[in-house]
């Protein structure tokens, strides 16, 4: 999981860190990013503002880590031995997460990052890169097992699986459910399956 490297000094207390992230997650679900102020996170978690600011530079960084923590819990790497099944389960979990109250906060995180270069960098470094590392592991295993094509850009391939979910979450033009997730995976694998390499 990507997280802010704490400043030199006393190491972070894991129970306190979890309390902060849990409190932030609850506030995000209750009132969105604006509700997750440092004051309210401190009050709900029982961790002082001074300590929070030692571990994270601002509330946006806390929100990113809280969001990623819950996303990874909802949609972990299943590692079933089959790339198709791994992607099916992971895309299902991601769709379910984006359809939830906490998942929809992603739109607010994206909006905030559009006007602040620091937050944009944090979004990519803390959340996007970390999450893509999880699904890149699925891709790499599939290529090594000969299930997936090795002649395509992995970043483009991963966008085929997860890009539609973000678009549906933002635009709201189509459902985010298991049926939709399974269809996204089916269509993506039609072109990415190793068996189809010579047909393109």
N, C-alpha and C positions, 0 to 999 in steps of 0.2 A: 504494500500500500504506500503511495506517495504521501509524505507528510512533511511539515516544516521541520527542518533540522533545528533543534533547540539551541539556544545560545549556551556558551560555555558556562559551566557551573553545575548546580545540582541537577541530576537527571530527572526526566519526567516520571511521575508516579503513574503507573498504568491504570490503577483504579480511578485516579483523578482524571486522567485523559479520557477514559471511557465515560465518566460522569459528564464531562464537558460535551463530548460528542453526542451522548444520549439526550442531554438537555437541548442542545442546538437542534437535533433532529426533531424533537417534540415541538419546539418553537417554529421551525420551518413548516411543519404540518399544520400547526394552528393558524399561523398568519403570514407565512411566506418569509422571504428574505428580510423584509423590513422589520418583522417581528423578532428576528433573531439578533437583537442587539447584545453587545458585550455585557451590559448591565444585567439584562434578563438571563443571559446564559450563566453568568456568575451566580445570580440569585437562585436559579433553579438547580444548578449543579453543586452548589456549595463550595466551588473553587473560586478563589479571589480573582478580581480583574487583573491584578498585578501578575499573578501566576499565569493566567491565560495569555497575557501579552508577552510573557517570557517564552511561551511555547509556540504562539502563532502571531504573525505581524498585525492581523486585523480580523474582524468578524467574517470577512469574505473567505479567508483561508480556513477558518473553523468550519464554515458552512460547506466548503468544498470537501473537507475531510469527512465531515458527518455524512454528506451525500454519498461519497464514495464508499464509506463503510457500510451503509445500508444497501447500496447497490450490489456490492460484492457478496453480502449476506443473502440477498434475494436471487442473485444470478452468479453463482460461483462457477469455476471450471469443473465440470463433472468428470472429465477424464474417463469415459466409459470404454475406451478402446476403439471407438468408431468416431471419425471426424463428423460424419453426417449426424449421428446421434448427439455428439457433443454440441454441435452448432444448433441443433433443434432445441435441446434443453436450455442452452444459454440464451438463444434468441427468444424463446418463450418466457424465460425469467426476466429478460430485459424489457420485453413488451409489457409484462405484468407490472414491473416496477415503474415504467414510464406512465402507465395508466393510473397509478396510485397517487394520493395527495403529495407524498414526498417526492415521487418521481417527476411530477409536473413542475417542481421547483427548478428543474434543469433549464426551463425556458427563462426563468428569472436570472439564473446564473449566467446564461448566455447573453442576456440583454445588458446586464451590468458590465460584462467584459467588453462590450462594443465601444464603450466610451472611456475606458481606463486601460491603458497599455499594461500596467502592472497586474491588474486583475485578469487581463487576457492571457498574460504569460503564466499566471498562477493556474488558470483554468486548464491550459494545455499541460503544464508541467505536473500539477498535482492530481488532476482528475483524468484528462483525456489520455495522456501517455500511460498512466498506471493501468487504466481500464483496458486500453488496447494491448497492453502486455499480456493480460489474461487471455484475451481471445487470439492473440498472435501465437500463444503456446498451442492452442487447438489447431491452428493452421499448420504450424511447423510439424506437429506430430502427424497430421494427415498427409503432408508431403513426404515425410520420411517413410511412412507405411505404404506409399504408392497409391493412396486414395485420391489425392488432390493434385492438380497440375502444378508442375514446378517451373512453368514458363510464363507465369503471370506475376504482376506486382502484388505482393501480399497486402500492401496498404489499400490498393484498389479493391482487391478481393474482399477484405474485411468491410469496406464501405458498402459493398453490395448486400451484406448481411444486416448491418446495423444502421446504415444511412436511412433506409425506409422507415425505421422505427422513430428516429428523431424527427423526420419530416411529418410523419403522422401525428406525433405528439405536438409539434408546433402548429401545424395547419389544421388539425382536427377534421380532416376531410374523409377519413376512413378509420375503421376500428383498430384498436390495439388489443388483440386477444390471441388465444392459442391458435385458432384457425388462421388468422392473418400471419402469425409468426411462422407457422408450418409452411404456408405458401411462399413466404419470403425465402425460407431456406430451400424449398424445392426448386424455385426458379433460379436462385443463385447457384445451386449445385448442378443444375442442368448445364451450365457453362464451365463450372470449375472442376467437375469430376474428371479424374484422370482418364476414365474410359472415353470421354468425349473429346480428348485432345486432338485426335486426327480428323474430327468431324468439323473443325472450325477453320 
